[in-house]
Amino acid sequence: MSPLSTSLIALNEAKINLDIWDLFRIFVLSIYIFMRVTNKRIGMKFDCGRLLRWAEELLGPSKCNTIAFTWDIEEESLGWYDWDNIIWINLASCKRMISVQKTILHEWTHAQQTYRWYNHYNLKYGYKNNPYEIQARENEKLVKRAYKKKG
């Protein structure tokens, strides 16, 4: 699914009324996003099915069934898992393909965890020391290891 169709689906679900110029701006922005996140060195483009299979091969199965993309310059995070089986990637914050891949593995880890225990740990230890966050940050390192094996 292209970033444009992902944006349009997300906008359609939000029931936002857009005029033709808004749609044109979204289209142009989507082209920019696609060009920006395409890694020309290895020719990798976003194929959500491929990304889902890749994460499952590295980390095992999870509850995630969708990877969605958004562009939110006010949101600082690279991505999040919404606990409704969707991993969201904020392309405004991801400057390189490796950031997208690390974010997918990080959020995939959360998709393997439970909401109840995530919140329990968050209250007990805080975000930075939450054992689930520590595990997710550790799993991000698998991306670098995969690149080192290819080289």
C-alpha positions in Angstrom: 0.0 0.0 0.0 1.5 3.4 -1.0 1.9 6.2 1.6 -0.8 8.1 -0.4 -3.4 5.4 0.0 -2.4 4.9 3.6 -2.9 8.7 4.2 -6.2 8.7 2.4 -7.4 5.7 4.4 -6.4 7.3 7.6 -8.1 10.6 6.6 -11.2 8.8 5.4 -11.5 6.9 8.7 -11.2 10.3 10.6 -14.1 11.6 8.4 -12.3 14.8 7.6 -13.7 16.9 4.8 -11.0 17.9 2.3 -11.1 20.1 -0.8 -9.2 19.3 -4.0 -6.2 21.4 -2.9 -5.9 19.6 0.4 -5.9 16.3 -1.6 -3.3 17.7 -4.0 -1.0 18.7 -1.0 -1.4 15.3 0.5 -0.5 13.7 -2.9 2.6 15.9 -3.3 3.6 15.2 0.3 3.1 11.5 -0.2 5.4 11.5 -3.3 8.0 13.4 -1.2 7.7 10.8 1.6 8.1 7.9 -0.8 11.2 9.5 -2.4 12.6 10.3 1.1 12.2 6.8 2.6 13.4 4.8 -0.4 16.9 3.6 0.3 18.5 4.0 -3.1 21.6 2.1 -2.1 19.9 -1.2 -1.6 16.7 -0.4 -3.5 14.4 -1.1 -0.5 10.9 0.4 -0.7 8.0 0.0 1.8 6.2 -3.3 1.3 4.1 -3.7 4.4 3.7 -7.5 3.9 7.5 -7.8 3.5 8.1 -5.7 6.6 5.6 -7.8 8.7 7.3 -11.0 7.5 10.7 -9.6 8.2 9.8 -8.6 11.8 8.2 -12.0 12.4 11.3 -13.8 11.2 13.6 -11.8 13.5 11.4 -11.7 16.6 8.6 -14.3 16.2 4.8 -13.8 16.0 3.0 -10.9 17.5 -0.5 -9.4 17.6 0.4 -6.9 15.0 -1.4 -7.3 11.7 -0.9 -3.8 10.1 1.9 -1.3 9.7 0.6 2.1 9.0 2.4 5.3 8.1 1.7 8.9 9.2 3.4 12.2 8.9 3.1 14.3 12.1 5.8 16.9 12.6 4.4 17.8 16.1 4.9 14.1 17.3 8.4 13.5 18.5 8.3 9.7 18.5 9.4 7.6 15.6 6.4 5.3 16.0 4.0 3.6 18.4 2.0 0.5 18.9 -1.7 1.4 19.5 -2.6 -1.9 21.2 -5.3 -2.5 18.5 -2.8 -4.5 16.4 -1.4 -1.6 14.4 2.1 -0.3 14.4 2.3 3.3 13.4 5.5 4.8 11.8 5.9 8.6 11.9 7.8 9.3 8.7 8.3 12.9 9.8 10.6 11.7 12.5 12.3 8.8 10.6 15.1 10.3 8.6 16.5 7.1 7.2 15.3 3.6 6.3 17.2 2.1 9.2 15.2 4.3 11.6 12.0 2.8 10.1 13.3 -0.7 10.5 14.4 -0.2 14.1 11.1 1.4 15.0 9.2 -1.6 13.5 11.2 -4.0 15.6 10.7 -1.8 18.7 7.0 -1.6 18.2 6.8 -5.3 17.1 8.2 -6.1 20.5 5.4 -4.2 22.2 2.9 -6.1 20.0 4.2 -9.3 21.6 3.7 -7.9 25.1 0.5 -7.2 27.1 -1.0 -3.8 27.7 -1.8 -4.6 31.3 1.8 -5.5 32.2 3.2 -2.6 30.1 1.2 -0.2 32.1 2.1 -1.9 35.4 5.8 -1.7 34.6 5.4 1.9 33.5 3.8 2.9 36.8 6.3 1.0 38.8 9.6 1.9 36.9 8.7 4.8 34.6 9.1 4.8 30.9 12.9 4.7 30.6 13.3 1.8 33.1 10.2 -0.1 32.0 11.4 -3.7 31.4 9.2 -3.8 28.2 10.9 -0.7 26.9 14.3 -2.0 27.7 13.5 -5.2 25.8 12.2 -3.2 22.8 15.3 -1.1 22.7 17.5 -4.2 22.8 15.5 -5.7 19.8 16.2 -2.5 17.8 19.9 -3.6 17.8 19.0 -6.6 15.6 18.7 -4.2 12.6 22.4 -3.2 13.0 23.4 -6.8 13.3 21.5 -7.7 10.1 23.4 -5.0 8.2 26.8 -6.1 9.6 26.1 -9.7 8.4 25.4 -8.5 4.9 28.6 -6.4 4.7 
